[in-house]
Amino acid sequence: MKSTRFLTITAGLLIAGAARAQLTDEFIAPPSNCCLLNTAKTLADQLQDWNQLGRYYSANRDLKQPPDPKRVVFMGDSITDGCRLDEYFPGKPYVNRGISGQVTAQMLVRMYPDVMDLKPVVMVVLAGTNDIARNNGPSTAEMIQENLMAMTELAQHHGIKVPLCSILPVSDYPFLAQQSGRAPQPPPGAGRGGRGFVRQ
């Protein structure tokens, strides 16, 4: 009987201690809005086209026939997306397939509908800064390199030339402090595989 009481008291103390560990003195909740149903619906809609294949679906159908023998496709993120190629290069067969916020893994999935199916002679790639910003979660240098290599090899297999643009310098993002007041230092060996691949 005494043993049972001891176990009951001990369990109660442990539960109370665990509860205190999970409580806080102040209620500081993350920002929210009044309409969670709409937020959930928006997220569900976005997940149906995680790679945003629908962004250029209609435009791609118009470009497929007949293909321009001098067509150049620009693949990238917001830096490319914001370029008004038709204004900067009027009359040139330059096709913008940049999508703001995308990481290299998403671009890799878009290669067939947004590049190969359009039969360009050149694909210009500027990508990787959103991988560093963790837009789709953490990425290693090797992951980014392999995505770019896969995109390049797919294009080259279809006879498309691929100029690779260097990622623009990045230190800290406003929403993601990755450094401590100094320029970012790449991990040992970062970029070696990519440079060797480019030389090939």
N, C-alpha and C positions, 0 to 999 in steps of 0.2 A: 504493500500500500504506500509506504513512504517512498519507495523507488518510483512508483507511478507519479506521485506528486512532484518529486524532484524533476522527472523528465518533462512534466507539463509546464513547470515554472521555467525550466531552462529553455524549452521551445518557445515560450512566450517572450522571454527576454531576447532571444535571437531574432524572432519576427519583428519585435519592436525596434531592435537595432537596425535591421535591414530596411525597415520603413523609414527611419530617420535618415539613413544614408541616401534614400531616393528622394527625400523632400528638399525643398529649398526655401530660403528666407524670403525671397522675392519672386514674384511671378513675372518672368521675362520670356514671353512667347515670341517665336519668329513671326514675321509679317504674314498676315493672312487677309483674305477678302471675305465679303459677306456671302458669296455665292459659290460654295464648294462644289455644287453639282455641275455648274458650268466649267469650273476648273478641271474637274475630273473628265468631263466630256471632251474638253480641248486636248487634254493629255491622251485620251483614248484615240481621238482622231489623228493626232500626230504620230502615235505609235503604229497606226495602220500604214503609214508611208514614212518609216523611219529614215530611209535614204533619200526621200524627197524625189522619187522618180517621176512624180506627177508634175513637178515644177516646169519641165520643158517638154512634157509628153506631146502636147498639141503642136508646139513649134517644131519638134523633131519630125513629125509626120509631114509637115510642109516642106522640110528641107531634104528629105530623103530622095525625092525624084524631081529632076535629074540632079546628081551630085555635081558640084562645081569642082573642076580639076585643080583649082588653086585654093581650095577651102582650108582655113586654119581654125582649129578649135582651141579656145582658151579655157582650161580647166582650173578651178581654184575655189577660193572661199570669198569672203566679203571684199577683199582687195580687188579680186577679178570681177566680182558681181557688180561693184560700183563703177566699173569702167564702161563708159558709153562708146563702145567700139564703132557703132554706126555713125556717131558724130565725130569721133576722133579720126576715123579712117573711112570717109564716105566712099561708097562704091566698091569697097574691098570685101571679098568673101570671108570676113572674119566673124566667127560665131562665138558668142559669150556663153559659157556653161559654168560660170561661177555661182555658188550658192553660199550666202552669208552664214557663217557659223559652222560650216561643215568641217569634219576631220577627214584625214586621208582614208580611213576605212570606209566612210560613206562614199567618197569619190570613187574608190575602187569598185564598188558595186554599180556605180553609174556608168562605168566605162563603155559597156555595149550600147545602151540606148542613147547616151549623150555624146559618144565619141565614134566608136567603130561603125555604128549604123549610118552615121553621117558621111563616112568615107572621106575624111580630110587627108591632106598630104602631110600636115604638121599638127601636133598637139602641144601647146605650150602649158606647162604645169607650174603653178605657184601655190604651194600647199604646205601645211604642217604647223602653222602658228596656232591654230585652234586645238591641235593635239597637245601643244605645250600648255595652253590655257585650260586643258582638261575639260573641254566642252562635252566630251563623251566618257569622262573618267580618266584615270591616270594612264599615261602611255610612256613606254621606254623609247630611247633613241633608236634601238633596233627595230621596234614595231613600226615606227614612222618610216624608217629606211626601207623595210621590207614591203610596206604598202606602196611606196613610191617605185620601188623596183618592180613590183607586180604590175602596176599601171604601165610602166615603161615597156616591160616585156610583152604585155598584151598588145600595146599599140604597135611595137616594132614587128611583132608576128604578123600584123595586118598591113605591113608596109608603110607605117606612119612614122615620120621622124619626130623625136621628142626632145626639145630643149627644156631642161630642168632649171627653174629659177631658184635662187637661194632664198631661204627664209629670212625675212627682215629681222633686224635685231630686236630682241624682247628682253626686258628685265622683269618688271612687275606688271601684272594686270591690276586694274583698279579693284577688282573683286577677288583677287587671289594673290596675296603677298608671298612670293616664292623666294625672294632674296632678302638680305639684311643690309641694305644700303651699299651694295657693291654689284658690279656687273656679274651676270651668271657665268659660272664655270662649268663647262661640259664635263660629263663623267669620263673617266679614262677610256680611250678607244672610241669615243663617240665620233661618228662621222667618217671613220676610216673605211668602213665597208661601203658607205655611200660614195666616197671619192673614188675608190677603186672601181666601183660599178660604173660611174660616169666616164672614167677613162676608157672603159671597154667600148 
